[in-house]
Amino acid sequence: MRAIAYSRYGGPDVLELMELPDPKVGPDSVLVRVRATSVNPVDWKVREGYLDGLMDAVFPVVPGWDVAGVVERVGLDTPELAVGDEVYGYVRKDVVGGGTTAELVAAPVRTLAPKPRSLSFEEAAAVPLAGLTAYQALRRLDVGEGDTVLVHNAAGGVGTFAVQIARAWGARVIGTASPARHDFVRELGAEPVPYGDGMVDAVRALAPEGVEVVADFVGGGVAQTTPEVGTADVRLGSVADAEVSRLGGTNFWVRPDSADLAALGELIDQGRVTVQVAQVFGLEDAAAAHELSATGHVQGKVVIRVD
């Protein structure tokens, strides 16, 4: 199979188009013919070696955890899926390697769900990691009807999903974003406020009694302003700032989950959550896709079309 892979940690230049053996398919996995994948910030951070102390790497590493494709072969214990099923998923494994920037990937069934019917493969590939992060974080924060939720980085890859999911669950959403993206945040259904020194006053003006929930998807210490904008019993969580635990909050790490992916897909097919794709690259242009993602100035997801 053709795959993008790297044999050592480094910058985008370590990515190569290689011919690699087809993956073996374990009992609880299926072989997916990859139609598209997407690039998340964690992908280039892993490529540069930042997660080496956390996860073993099997070189050459095929990067990528998001997938949208078609089941080509099933394992011995996979009654959930059949050959020909269109699926999408967050194919994170216990080691770094055997990822989704390839023509084929062996994916545990726990990482997959039916592809949303209303999405193309490119759009579906933009959902899993970012969408699941938002979905699971908001669920753990018990977001629901009547809550006012402050979403930090509301125009980012995860924040975009968080705004829409919270709105779908009946919450009012205030979102931090750069002024250039305020119109986009309004289109998502949130009330935009700026980053920086003016943020606290802007949130207080919109929610004088405080917000019930703060969901941080950017880090950089923004969660520490929570006592100034939250109610006395504010619920705080962050995917990017471990210091939230000191403030009584929760630090999140997303996990693959078929049921959550299916529920997110239903919200998408109902038209309550839309998907933003910034740019689609070919497999041979994966290095450029990584470079664009690493700029941190992308509105929507960076997608790689594989097959």
N, C-alpha and C positions, 0 to 999 in steps of 0.2 A: 504494500500500500504506500501511497505518497503521504508524507507527513512533514510538518514543520517541527524541528527538534533542535536541541542544543546539547553539546557534549561538555560544556563547562559553564560556570556562572559568568555573567557579564552583561554588556549592553545589547542593544538590538542587533548588533553585528554578529552575535554568536548564533542567531537563528539561521538555520539552513533548511532547504527543501531536501528531504532524504527519502530513499526507498527503504522501508522497514518491514519486518515480517508482520503478517496479520496477527492481531491479538488473539490469545487463547480465551475461551469463554468458560468461566467457572459455572458450577451448578446453579448459583443464584444470580447469574448475570445473563445479559443478552448482548449480541453483537449488533451495534447500530451503524448503519450507513449514514455518515454525517453529511447533512446538507448545509449546515451553517453552525458557527460558533461565535462567541463574542469575547472581547478583551475587557477584563476588569483590572483595576489597579493592583490587585493582589497578584495577577499574572506576571507583570513585569517586576514586581517586588520579589517574587519567588525566583524569577530568572536571574536577578541580581544577587541572590543568595541570602536575602534577609530572613527567610524562614528556615535556614539550614539547621538552626539549633532546635527547631520544633518538629520538622518532618524529614525523614530520610529521602534522598533523591536517587532515582535509578536512571543513570545516564545510558544512552542519550534520552533526555527528558523531552517528551511531547507535552507542551503546555496546554492550558485551557481546561476549564471545568464546566462551562456552559455548552449545551448541545441541543440541536433540533435535527431530527432525522427520522429514518425508517428502520424498524427492526428487520435485520437480515437473517439472524439465526438466534435460536433460544437455547438456554441452558437446560440442565436436567430437572431443575426445580423452579420453574418460572411460570406458573399457571396464570399469572396476571397479564401476561403479554403473549402475542402471537406474531409470526412472521407477517410483515406488511403493515403492522401498526405504526402510525405516525406518533412520535413521542417527543417530549422535550424534557430536559433535566439538568440538575446540578451534580455532575459526576465527580464529586470529591472522593478520593480514596485515602487510605492510611499512609500512603507514600506519594511523593511527587514523581510523576511519570505516567505514561500511558494515558495522556490527556486527550482533549477533544479537537485539537488543531490538526486533524488527520482525516483520511477518508473513512476510517473505521475506528470505533472505540468499543471496548468491552465495558458495559455499564451495569453495575448492580441494580436489580429491579427497584430497590428502595430509593434510588436516586432519580427515577423516571416517573412520568405521568403522561396521559394523553395530551398531545399538542392541542392548544386552543384552536378550535375550528376556524375562528375568524382571522387568524394570523397566518402570514406567510412563514416559511421556514426562517428567513432572515429576521423577521420580527420576533418570532418565538425564541430564537437563540439569544435575544437581548434581555430576556426576562429572568431566567432561573436564579442566579446568584443574587442579583440586586433585588429582584422582586421578593424572593424568600427572606432576605435580610430584613426588608421593610415589614413584611407580613408577620414574621415571627417576633420581631422586636415590638411591634404595636400590640400583638396578642398578649405578650408577656407583661406589657404595661397596662393591659386590661382597658384598652381604648374602646369607647362605645358611645352610644347616644347621649348627647348633652355635654360631652367633654369639650374643652378647648385645648387643643394640642399645639405646642410650639415645635415645629420641625426645623432643625438646623441643617442648612445646605439643602433647601427645598428644591433647588433646580438641578441638583446632582443626580447621579445614576440611581442611588438608593432613595434619596429624598423625593424624587419625582414619583416613585411608586408609593412612598409613605403618605404623601399628601393625598393621593387618590384613594388609597385603601382606607385611610382615616375618614375621609369624606363619605365613602361608601358605607362605613359603619356608623354614620350619623354624627360624627364629630365636626366641630368648627376647627379650622386649621389656620394658624399664623405661621408663615415660613420666612426664614432668613435667606437672603440672596443678594447678590450684587445688583445695584440699580439697573444695570443693562438687562437683567433677567426678570425684572418685576412683572412685566406684562406676561411673560411665560408662566410665572408662578400664579398669576391671576387666572390664566386659562386653565390651569390644573385644578383650580377651585380653592386656592388659599389666599390669604391676605398678606402681601409681602411687606417685610421690614428689612432695613439694611443691616449688614454686619457692623461690627465695631462699636465705638462709644455711644452712638445714637440708638443702638438696638434696644437697650433696656427701656428708655423713655418711649420709644415707638411701640413696644409691646404693652407697656403700662397704659398708653393712650388707647389702645384697642381693647385691652382686657384689664380694666382698673382693679378688679378683684383678684387678678392673678389667673394663670393657666393651670389646669389640673394635671397636664402631662407635658414633659419635655423629652423629645426624642432627638438625640444628637448623632448626626451622620457625618460629622466633619472633624471633631476633635479640636486640638489647639487650645484647650482650656475654656471653651465657650460654655461647657456644662456648669462651670463654677459661678456663672451669673444666675443660675436657676433660683437661688434663694431670693433674688431681687425681682423676679418675674412670676414666680410660682405661688400657689396657695400654700397654706401651712402644711398640708398633707400631699404636696405635689409628688407625682410619680415620675422618676427620672431614669433614663437609660441611655447608654452610649455604645456604639460599635467601635469607637475610635479613641476613647479616653478612659483608661483604667482607674483614674482618680475618682470616677463617679461613685465607686463603692465607699469611699471616705465620706461622701455626702449622703449616704443612704440609698444610692441608686444601684442600678444593675448594669454590668458590662456584658454585652451580647456577643456571641459567636454563632454564625448561621450554621445550620446542619441540613444535609439532604433529607427530604421527607416527601414521599409520594402524595400523601393526603393533603399536605399544605400546597404542593404544586397543583393538585387537581382543584382545590378550592380557589386558588389564585387564578387558574384558567377559567373557572366559571365566572369570576368577576370580570375578566377580560371579555369573555364571550357575551356577557350581559351588557357590555359597553360602559361599565362603570370604572374600568381602568384601561387606559390607552398606553401604547408603547412608543417611545421616542427613539428612533434610529438616527444617529448623526451621520454615519458614512459606512458604506459597505466596501470591503477590500476583497481581492482575490487571495487565494492561498499563498501564492508566490509573493504577495505584498504584505505578509504578516509582520515583518519588521516595521514597516511604515505604520501599520495599525497599532503596534505597541508604542511607537513614538508619539502618535497622536493621543493615545490614552494617557500617556505619561505627562502630557502638558497640563492636565488638570483643567483645561478650558474647553470642554466638550459638552454641548447640550444634547443629551441622549447618548445611546450606547454605540460603541465602535464594533462593527460586525465583520466577520470574515466568512465569505461564501466558500464552501469547500467543494461541493459536488452539485 
